[in-house]
């Protein structure tokens, strides 16, 4: 099992969508929906890069159930319709209860470790938890990304009005 993690700085996201109409239009107002889309896109890009010889390989994205899971699934379908690159790698995107799906429990652990690593990075620390060291030592951490104001603005700059 490998982990792909992405974090978003909520203060940067909130201030940007509140002050920039283009950001609000492109990113929406729900950071969870945005980060899920980022994870889907990043996974598709990594698959294209590392498994380009198998273009029919697809991923089933299963996220933890939350209050807005129906809106999230609608957003994934919009992503599938609007982004052929992602669509060719998306088998299914849905939600499930982590208490019933051990893989989601593992994903929650990796997300927690990713969050801790992000907080340490933001604090300028090199400290790593024992679990993160073990995961990265066994090459279970495939990708980690963080969206701050600069990265969000870089994405906006690429989008034509």
Backbone as ProteinMPNN parsed JSONL, in Angstrom:
{"seq_chain_A": "XXXXXXXXXXXXXXXXXXXXXXXXXXXXXXXXXXXXXXXXXXXXXXXXXXXXXXXXXXXXXXXXXXXXXXXXXXXXXXXXXXXXXXXXXXXXXXXXXXXXXXXXXXXXXXXXXXXXXXXXXXXXXXXXXXXXXXXXXXXXXXXXXXXXXXXXXXXXXXXXX", "coords_chain_A": {"N_chain_A": [[0.843, -1.17, 0.0], [0.526, 2.192, -0.835], [0.921, 5.652, -0.025], [-0.595, 8.719, -0.806], [-0.546, 12.041, -0.179], [-2.03, 15.194, 0.485], [-2.024, 18.503, 1.6], [-3.705, 21.453, 2.721], [-3.366, 24.815, 3.498], [-5.55, 26.217, 5.6], [-6.046, 28.915, 6.386], [-4.746, 30.353, 4.349], [-6.205, 29.458, 2.129], [-8.858, 30.298, 2.802], [-8.557, 33.142, 3.013], [-7.734, 33.755, 0.42], [-9.905, 32.9, -1.284], [-11.848, 34.59, -0.325], [-10.972, 37.135, -1.015], [-10.419, 37.106, -3.706], [-12.145, 36.878, -6.571], [-11.773, 35.172, -8.803], [-10.361, 33.035, -7.689], [-12.286, 32.068, -5.925], [-14.229, 31.239, -7.736], [-12.828, 29.228, -9.174], [-11.821, 27.466, -7.184], [-13.867, 27.09, -5.378], [-15.653, 27.101, -2.221], [-15.228, 25.236, -0.317], [-12.715, 23.734, 1.31], [-12.189, 21.003, 1.659], [-13.406, 19.684, -0.524], [-11.876, 20.771, -2.569], [-9.292, 19.796, -1.939], [-9.674, 17.05, -2.189], [-10.149, 16.891, -4.941], [-7.659, 17.768, -5.82], [-6.091, 15.64, -4.901], [-7.094, 13.555, -6.517], [-6.388, 14.512, -9.082], [-3.581, 14.687, -8.782], [-2.931, 12.02, -8.307], [-3.711, 10.893, -10.755], [-1.848, 12.158, -12.424], [0.572, 11.146, -11.366], [0.198, 8.427, -11.916], [0.138, 8.504, -14.692], [2.733, 9.338, -15.183], [4.328, 7.296, -13.969], [3.219, 4.857, -14.692], [2.765, 4.821, -17.432], [2.926, 2.979, -19.429], [0.765, 1.392, -19.099], [-2.014, 2.394, -19.905], [-4.663, 1.805, -19.39], [-4.996, 1.354, -16.729], [-6.772, 2.015, -13.814], [-8.048, 3.871, -10.99], [-9.9, 3.348, -8.029], [-11.304, 5.67, -6.093], [-11.802, 6.082, -2.763], [-13.186, 7.847, -0.268], [-13.352, 8.926, 3.146], [-16.488, 8.899, 4.793], [-18.408, 11.827, 5.218], [-20.219, 14.788, 6.283], [-20.848, 16.183, 3.931], [-20.797, 14.361, 1.839], [-22.38, 13.659, -0.374], [-22.442, 16.002, -1.973], [-19.749, 16.094, -2.515], [-19.358, 13.781, -4.084], [-20.847, 14.529, -6.319], [-19.244, 16.643, -7.176], [-16.954, 15.209, -7.915], [-17.908, 13.853, -10.116], [-18.38, 15.975, -11.845], [-15.726, 16.788, -12.167], [-14.779, 14.525, -13.511], [-16.25, 14.723, -15.903], [-15.385, 17.193, -16.909], [-12.639, 16.992, -17.093], [-10.816, 15.205, -19.059], [-8.327, 13.97, -18.798], [-8.137, 13.228, -16.069], [-10.416, 11.648, -15.993], [-9.801, 9.381, -17.515], [-8.311, 7.884, -15.78], [-9.872, 7.488, -13.583], [-11.782, 5.198, -11.959], [-13.85, 4.937, -10.116], [-15.322, 7.156, -7.775], [-16.005, 7.594, -4.491], [-17.574, 7.291, -1.232], [-17.083, 5.884, 2.035], [-17.468, 4.156, 5.195], [-14.953, 4.395, 7.547], [-14.747, 2.618, 9.622], [-15.647, 0.269, 8.649], [-14.02, -0.371, 6.546], [-10.897, -1.451, 6.31], [-8.784, -0.425, 4.719], [-9.367, 2.278, 4.552], [-8.98, 2.995, 7.179], [-6.227, 2.727, 7.334], [-5.549, 4.7, 5.49], [-6.463, 6.912, 6.913], [-4.612, 6.894, 9.013], [-2.255, 7.415, 7.59], [-2.93, 9.935, 6.591], [-3.092, 11.374, 8.965], [-0.416, 11.214, 9.801], [0.749, 12.57, 7.686], [-0.326, 15.098, 8.083], [0.862, 15.745, 10.545], [3.537, 15.778, 9.73], [3.452, 17.92, 7.941], [2.799, 20.026, 9.712], [5.13, 20.013, 11.27], [6.988, 20.687, 9.305], [6.095, 23.263, 8.621], [6.707, 24.518, 10.992], [9.386, 24.604, 10.808], [10.853, 22.405, 11.55], [12.767, 19.4, 11.637], [11.894, 17.137, 12.692], [10.501, 13.857, 12.889], [7.825, 11.561, 13.21], [7.806, 8.294, 14.741], [6.181, 6.497, 13.322], [5.919, 7.77, 10.81], [8.586, 7.7, 9.937], [8.874, 4.932, 9.678], [6.958, 4.375, 7.679], [7.915, 5.934, 5.483], [10.433, 4.816, 5.288], [9.903, 2.33, 4.268], [9.059, 2.899, 1.809], [6.354, 3.552, 1.575], [5.204, 6.011, 1.465], [4.306, 7.811, -1.121], [3.856, 10.259, -2.304], [3.771, 13.596, -1.155], [2.156, 16.627, -0.726], [1.729, 20.188, -0.379], [-0.527, 22.822, -0.263], [-0.16, 26.121, -0.276], [-0.642, 29.672, -0.068], [0.987, 30.669, -2.204], [1.188, 28.429, -3.963], [-1.518, 28.06, -4.589], [-2.041, 30.483, -5.921], [-0.285, 30.134, -8.073], [-1.565, 28.046, -9.423], [-3.95, 29.357, -10.159], [-2.89, 31.25, -11.943], [-2.358, 29.706, -14.151], [-4.804, 29.174, -15.213], [-6.992, 30.081, -17.711], [-9.058, 32.912, -18.133]], "CA_chain_A": [[0.0, 0.0, 0.0], [1.267, 3.438, -0.869], [0.124, 6.802, 0.384], [-0.482, 10.0, -1.482], [-1.158, 12.987, 0.752], [-1.984, 16.613, 0.148], [-2.537, 19.365, 2.656], [-4.004, 22.82, 2.311], [-3.389, 25.73, 4.634], [-6.906, 26.764, 5.606], [-6.028, 30.381, 6.418], [-4.395, 30.813, 3.002], [-7.35, 29.171, 1.27], [-9.982, 31.169, 3.156], [-8.299, 34.538, 2.656], [-7.669, 33.879, -1.035], [-11.233, 32.84, -1.912], [-12.628, 35.742, 0.125], [-10.503, 38.378, -1.624], [-10.151, 36.937, -5.119], [-13.3, 36.218, -7.207], [-11.322, 34.081, -9.676], [-10.046, 31.91, -6.803], [-13.555, 31.532, -5.425], [-14.873, 30.534, -8.856], [-12.074, 28.035, -9.544], [-11.583, 26.558, -6.074], [-15.04, 26.921, -4.534], [-15.486, 27.59, -0.85], [-15.028, 24.093, 0.575], [-11.348, 23.238, 1.114], [-12.158, 19.535, 1.583], [-13.681, 19.305, -1.912], [-10.712, 21.139, -3.372], [-8.15, 18.911, -1.695], [-9.994, 15.752, -2.791], [-9.901, 17.027, -6.378], [-6.203, 17.824, -5.983], [-5.589, 14.268, -4.745], [-7.448, 12.79, -7.721], [-5.547, 14.985, -10.186], [-2.191, 14.311, -8.53], [-2.829, 10.577, -8.506], [-3.753, 10.657, -12.203], [-0.561, 12.584, -12.979], [1.591, 10.177, -10.959], [-0.041, 7.196, -12.676], [0.556, 8.758, -16.07], [4.191, 9.406, -15.19], [5.005, 6.066, -13.553], [2.613, 3.675, -15.315], [2.286, 5.228, -18.754], [2.836, 1.798, -20.297], [-0.524, 0.746, -18.851], [-2.983, 3.491, -19.892], [-6.005, 1.376, -18.967], [-4.997, 1.238, -15.283], [-7.638, 3.008, -13.189], [-8.089, 3.866, -9.527], [-11.162, 3.599, -7.323], [-11.051, 6.606, -5.001], [-12.782, 5.954, -1.683], [-12.908, 8.807, 0.789], [-14.115, 8.738, 4.375], [-17.798, 9.535, 4.79], [-18.551, 13.059, 5.987], [-21.543, 15.383, 6.12], [-21.082, 16.675, 2.565], [-20.307, 13.356, 0.901], [-23.152, 13.692, -1.637], [-21.925, 17.116, -2.764], [-18.411, 15.71, -2.95], [-19.466, 12.846, -5.204], [-21.269, 15.325, -7.473], [-18.058, 17.381, -7.628], [-16.071, 14.268, -8.609], [-18.49, 13.582, -11.431], [-18.087, 17.161, -12.649], [-14.311, 16.672, -12.507], [-14.672, 13.47, -14.53], [-16.8, 15.232, -17.158], [-14.64, 18.355, -17.39], [-11.211, 16.737, -17.181], [-10.601, 13.889, -19.666], [-7.094, 13.388, -18.265], [-8.505, 12.54, -14.823], [-11.459, 10.66, -16.276], [-9.25, 8.12, -18.027], [-7.697, 7.155, -14.669], [-10.843, 7.357, -12.5], [-12.741, 4.114, -12.073], [-14.976, 5.283, -9.252], [-14.999, 8.018, -6.639], [-17.124, 7.518, -3.562], [-17.321, 7.409, 0.199], [-17.402, 4.709, 2.853], [-17.196, 4.291, 6.622], [-13.626, 3.844, 7.824], [-14.862, 1.508, 10.577], [-15.964, -0.948, 7.895], [-13.035, -0.587, 5.5], [-9.541, -1.315, 6.871], [-7.927, 0.421, 3.885], [-9.625, 3.663, 4.942], [-8.314, 3.205, 8.465], [-4.819, 2.942, 7.002], [-5.473, 6.022, 4.867], [-6.587, 7.888, 8.004], [-3.324, 6.926, 9.705], [-1.301, 8.113, 6.731], [-3.33, 11.344, 6.553], [-2.68, 11.948, 10.24], [1.039, 11.356, 9.771], [1.038, 13.633, 6.733], [-0.657, 16.365, 8.747], [1.914, 15.995, 11.523], [4.745, 16.128, 8.97], [3.215, 19.269, 7.434], [2.922, 20.948, 10.839], [6.549, 20.083, 11.611], [7.643, 21.425, 8.223], [5.725, 24.667, 8.789], [7.405, 25.02, 12.18], [10.823, 24.597, 10.533], [11.456, 21.293, 12.272], [13.11, 18.191, 10.883], [11.405, 16.026, 13.501], [9.559, 12.931, 12.275], [7.306, 10.566, 14.14], [8.273, 6.924, 14.504], [5.345, 5.898, 12.273], [6.286, 8.356, 9.514], [9.886, 7.133, 9.563], [8.653, 3.551, 9.223], [6.251, 4.417, 6.392], [8.789, 6.423, 4.422], [11.537, 3.873, 5.163], [9.453, 1.194, 3.469], [8.567, 3.477, 0.544], [4.903, 3.601, 1.546], [4.791, 7.377, 1.189], [4.601, 7.975, -2.533], [3.832, 11.682, -2.624], [3.175, 14.519, -0.193], [2.138, 17.99, -1.235], [1.074, 21.182, 0.464], [-0.985, 24.0, -0.978], [-0.155, 27.372, 0.455], [-1.092, 30.774, -0.904], [1.782, 30.728, -3.434], [0.789, 27.338, -4.867], [-2.875, 28.355, -5.058], [-1.917, 31.552, -6.918], [0.348, 29.543, -9.254], [-2.618, 27.322, -10.145], [-4.828, 30.362, -10.757], [-2.204, 31.872, -13.067], [-2.42, 28.782, -15.294], [-6.192, 29.063, -15.679], [-7.435, 31.195, -18.551], [-10.384, 33.432, -17.732]], "C_chain_A": [[0.889, 1.234, 0.0], [0.332, 4.578, -0.5], [0.451, 8.028, -0.438], [-1.229, 10.984, -0.597], [-1.022, 14.406, 0.223], [-2.626, 17.384, 1.285], [-2.812, 20.744, 2.072], [-4.022, 23.684, 3.565], [-4.715, 26.479, 4.61], [-6.93, 28.288, 5.63], [-5.702, 30.96, 5.046], [-5.573, 30.62, 2.049], [-8.485, 30.154, 1.533], [-9.743, 32.613, 2.731], [-8.287, 34.718, 1.138], [-9.053, 33.849, -1.674], [-12.122, 34.004, -1.469], [-12.222, 37.039, -0.572], [-10.369, 38.303, -3.139], [-11.31, 36.184, -5.785], [-12.912, 35.048, -8.118], [-11.001, 32.848, -8.839], [-11.328, 31.26, -6.299], [-14.261, 30.724, -6.515], [-14.166, 29.211, -9.155], [-11.971, 27.008, -8.426], [-12.825, 26.252, -5.26], [-14.755, 27.437, -3.135], [-15.256, 26.463, 0.15], [-13.629, 23.523, 0.355], [-11.266, 21.718, 1.023], [-12.421, 19.078, 0.15], [-12.493, 19.634, -2.803], [-9.577, 20.145, -3.166], [-8.426, 17.503, -2.232], [-9.741, 15.795, -4.301], [-8.398, 17.061, -6.658], [-5.611, 16.42, -5.873], [-5.892, 13.421, -5.981], [-6.552, 13.202, -8.88], [-4.098, 14.554, -10.002], [-1.97, 12.819, -8.747], [-2.831, 10.239, -9.989], [-2.42, 11.038, -12.845], [0.557, 11.613, -12.611], [1.433, 8.859, -11.718], [0.437, 7.354, -14.109], [2.077, 8.761, -16.17], [4.827, 8.031, -14.97], [4.433, 4.792, -14.157], [2.051, 4.011, -16.694], [2.166, 4.04, -19.706], [1.529, 1.043, -20.121], [-1.613, 1.812, -18.761], [-4.392, 3.091, -19.444], [-6.107, 1.203, -17.45], [-5.808, 2.38, -14.675], [-7.65, 2.822, -11.681], [-9.523, 4.077, -9.058], [-10.814, 4.461, -6.115], [-12.162, 6.457, -3.974], [-12.35, 6.86, -0.544], [-13.792, 8.495, 1.984], [-15.439, 9.494, 4.285], [-17.78, 10.772, 5.687], [-19.891, 13.68, 5.645], [-21.854, 15.794, 4.691], [-20.689, 15.645, 1.511], [-21.083, 13.355, -0.412], [-22.668, 14.823, -2.549], [-20.537, 16.783, -3.307], [-18.492, 14.77, -4.149], [-19.956, 13.551, -6.462], [-20.081, 16.097, -8.05], [-17.09, 16.464, -8.37], [-16.6, 13.966, -10.001], [-18.275, 14.765, -12.376], [-16.622, 17.129, -13.084], [-14.118, 15.644, -13.62], [-15.145, 13.977, -15.891], [-15.948, 16.347, -17.759], [-13.166, 18.072, -17.631], [-10.956, 15.33, -17.733], [-9.344, 13.189, -19.16], [-7.386, 12.614, -16.986], [-9.475, 11.407, -15.103], [-10.874, 9.332, -16.734], [-8.584, 7.283, -16.939], [-8.665, 6.924, -13.507], [-11.809, 6.208, -12.793], [-14.026, 4.492, -11.34], [-14.473, 6.242, -8.195], [-16.214, 8.014, -5.727], [-16.662, 7.612, -2.124], [-17.741, 6.133, 0.918], [-17.028, 5.013, 4.301], [-15.863, 3.635, 6.932], [-13.672, 2.707, 8.847], [-15.157, 0.186, 9.879], [-14.902, -1.302, 6.855], [-11.623, -0.368, 6.049], [-8.618, -0.426, 6.036], [-8.141, 1.901, 4.212], [-9.007, 3.973, 6.302], [-6.828, 3.47, 8.239], [-4.632, 4.315, 6.366], [-5.591, 7.118, 5.925], [-5.274, 8.013, 8.771], [-2.299, 7.707, 8.882], [-1.641, 9.6, 6.626], [-2.917, 12.049, 7.843], [-1.17, 12.19, 10.256], [1.454, 12.468, 8.801], [0.766, 14.998, 7.346], [0.429, 16.721, 9.761], [3.204, 16.439, 10.83], [4.624, 17.551, 8.428], [3.382, 20.301, 8.54], [4.382, 21.109, 11.259], [7.311, 20.899, 10.567], [7.353, 22.918, 8.354], [6.443, 25.306, 9.973], [8.926, 25.054, 11.976], [11.562, 23.468, 11.215], [11.743, 20.132, 11.33], [12.575, 16.943, 11.572], [10.405, 15.169, 12.713], [9.064, 11.963, 13.337], [7.869, 9.194, 13.785], [7.488, 6.289, 13.351], [5.736, 6.451, 10.91], [7.636, 7.824, 9.041], [9.722, 5.718, 9.009], [7.978, 3.533, 7.859], [7.178, 4.856, 5.265], [9.986, 5.492, 4.219], [11.187, 2.648, 4.335], [8.833, 1.641, 2.149], [7.047, 3.431, 0.435], [4.377, 5.009, 1.261], [5.257, 7.701, -0.223], [4.704, 9.449, -2.911], [3.204, 12.444, -1.473], [3.253, 15.91, -0.784], [1.437, 18.907, -0.266], [0.71, 22.382, -0.396], [-1.027, 25.174, -0.015], [-0.621, 28.457, -0.52], [-0.335, 30.807, -2.239], [1.352, 29.655, -4.433], [-0.619, 27.565, -5.426], [-2.848, 29.446, -6.126], [-1.262, 31.042, -8.199], [-0.681, 28.784, -10.094], [-3.541, 28.31, -10.84], [-4.203, 30.996, -11.99], [-2.249, 31.004, -14.325], [-3.798, 28.697, -15.929], [-6.556, 30.302, -16.491], [-8.832, 31.616, -18.122], [-11.454, 33.052, -18.711]], "O_chain_A": [[1.872, 1.311, 0.736], [-0.887, 4.478, -0.644], [1.611, 8.329, -0.722], [-2.406, 10.787, -0.298], [-0.025, 14.762, -0.405], [-3.636, 16.968, 1.853], [-2.227, 21.141, 1.065], [-4.627, 23.318, 4.573], [-4.97, 27.278, 3.71], [-7.76, 28.895, 4.953], [-6.309, 31.945, 4.626], [-5.897, 31.508, 1.261], [-9.012, 30.768, 0.605], [-10.628, 33.241, 2.15], [-8.778, 35.725, 0.63], [-9.351, 34.689, -2.523], [-13.06, 34.363, -2.181], [-13.041, 37.948, -0.707], [-10.221, 39.335, -3.794], [-11.448, 34.977, -5.587], [-13.632, 34.052, -8.196], [-11.333, 31.73, -9.236], [-11.432, 30.034, -6.256], [-14.82, 29.66, -6.248], [-14.821, 28.19, -9.364], [-12.027, 25.806, -8.685], [-12.853, 25.264, -4.526], [-13.757, 28.117, -2.893], [-15.103, 26.719, 1.345], [-13.375, 22.895, -0.673], [-10.361, 21.193, 0.375], [-11.737, 18.182, -0.345], [-12.146, 18.858, -3.693], [-8.966, 19.699, -4.137], [-7.5, 16.83, -2.686], [-9.189, 14.854, -4.871], [-7.926, 16.454, -7.619], [-4.735, 16.05, -6.654], [-5.041, 12.658, -6.438], [-6.014, 12.348, -9.585], [-3.455, 14.106, -10.952], [-0.951, 12.406, -9.3], [-2.05, 9.401, -10.439], [-1.921, 10.321, -13.713], [1.398, 11.292, -13.45], [2.424, 8.247, -12.115], [1.061, 6.455, -14.671], [2.641, 8.244, -17.135], [5.748, 7.645, -15.689], [5.091, 3.752, -14.139], [0.981, 3.533, -17.068], [1.402, 4.084, -20.67], [1.217, 0.15, -20.909], [-2.092, 2.111, -17.667], [-5.217, 3.957, -19.152], [-7.192, 0.933, -16.935], [-5.575, 3.552, -14.972], [-7.308, 1.757, -11.165], [-10.262, 4.883, -9.622], [-10.103, 4.015, -5.215], [-13.332, 6.681, -4.283], [-11.295, 6.67, 0.061], [-14.847, 7.877, 1.847], [-15.491, 10.604, 3.757], [-17.206, 10.757, 6.776], [-20.623, 13.155, 4.806], [-23.014, 15.756, 4.279], [-20.29, 16.014, 0.406], [-20.506, 13.077, -1.463], [-22.503, 14.627, -3.753], [-20.198, 17.153, -4.432], [-17.765, 14.951, -5.126], [-19.527, 13.208, -7.563], [-19.931, 16.193, -9.268], [-16.468, 16.884, -9.346], [-15.829, 13.838, -10.952], [-18.018, 14.576, -13.565], [-16.312, 17.412, -14.242], [-13.367, 15.884, -14.566], [-14.519, 13.695, -16.914], [-15.806, 16.433, -18.978], [-12.503, 18.849, -18.317], [-10.887, 14.369, -16.966], [-9.297, 11.96, -19.099], [-6.939, 11.477, -16.83], [-9.367, 10.33, -14.516], [-11.391, 8.272, -16.381], [-8.317, 6.099, -17.148], [-8.318, 6.237, -12.546], [-12.561, 6.254, -13.767], [-15.129, 4.38, -11.875], [-13.323, 6.152, -7.765], [-17.315, 8.384, -6.137], [-15.517, 7.964, -1.838], [-18.629, 5.407, 0.471], [-16.355, 6.003, 4.588], [-15.655, 2.462, 6.622], [-12.732, 1.916, 8.93], [-14.944, -0.886, 10.446], [-14.891, -2.42, 6.34], [-11.201, 0.774, 6.233], [-7.758, 0.258, 6.592], [-7.198, 2.689, 4.153], [-8.562, 5.095, 6.543], [-6.243, 4.34, 8.883], [-3.665, 5.015, 6.668], [-4.902, 8.135, 5.846], [-4.87, 9.117, 9.136], [-1.572, 8.549, 9.409], [-0.74, 10.437, 6.578], [-2.448, 13.186, 7.812], [-0.71, 13.251, 10.677], [2.397, 13.214, 9.067], [1.535, 15.939, 7.151], [0.866, 17.87, 9.826], [3.878, 17.363, 11.287], [5.596, 18.305, 8.455], [4.027, 21.331, 8.342], [4.821, 22.217, 11.569], [8.175, 21.706, 10.91], [8.256, 23.743, 8.214], [6.748, 26.499, 9.953], [9.664, 25.48, 12.863], [12.769, 23.56, 11.436], [11.033, 19.923, 10.346], [12.777, 15.826, 11.095], [9.574, 15.69, 11.97], [9.803, 11.595, 14.25], [8.345, 8.97, 12.672], [8.072, 5.618, 12.499], [5.872, 5.691, 9.952], [7.802, 7.529, 7.857], [10.341, 5.351, 8.01], [8.374, 2.768, 6.979], [7.222, 4.221, 4.211], [10.501, 5.384, 3.106], [12.068, 2.003, 3.767], [8.17, 0.863, 1.463], [6.505, 3.289, -0.661], [3.225, 5.171, 0.858], [6.452, 7.846, -0.48], [5.534, 9.836, -3.734], [2.222, 11.994, -0.883], [4.298, 16.322, -1.287], [0.647, 18.465, 0.568], [1.531, 22.891, -1.159], [-1.819, 25.209, 0.927], [-0.954, 28.165, -1.669], [-0.953, 30.959, -3.293], [1.171, 29.944, -5.616], [-0.877, 27.294, -6.599], [-3.555, 29.346, -7.128], [-1.635, 31.464, -9.294], [-0.671, 28.867, -11.322], [-3.881, 28.113, -12.007], [-4.895, 31.254, -12.974], [-2.185, 31.521, -15.44], [-3.944, 28.206, -17.049], [-6.44, 31.429, -16.01], [-9.675, 30.783, -17.791], [-12.618, 33.408, -18.523]]}, "name": "protein", "num_of_chains": 1, "seq": "XXXXXXXXXXXXXXXXXXXXXXXXXXXXXXXXXXXXXXXXXXXXXXXXXXXXXXXXXXXXXXXXXXXXXXXXXXXXXXXXXXXXXXXXXXXXXXXXXXXXXXXXXXXXXXXXXXXXXXXXXXXXXXXXXXXXXXXXXXXXXXXXXXXXXXXXXXXXXXXXX"}
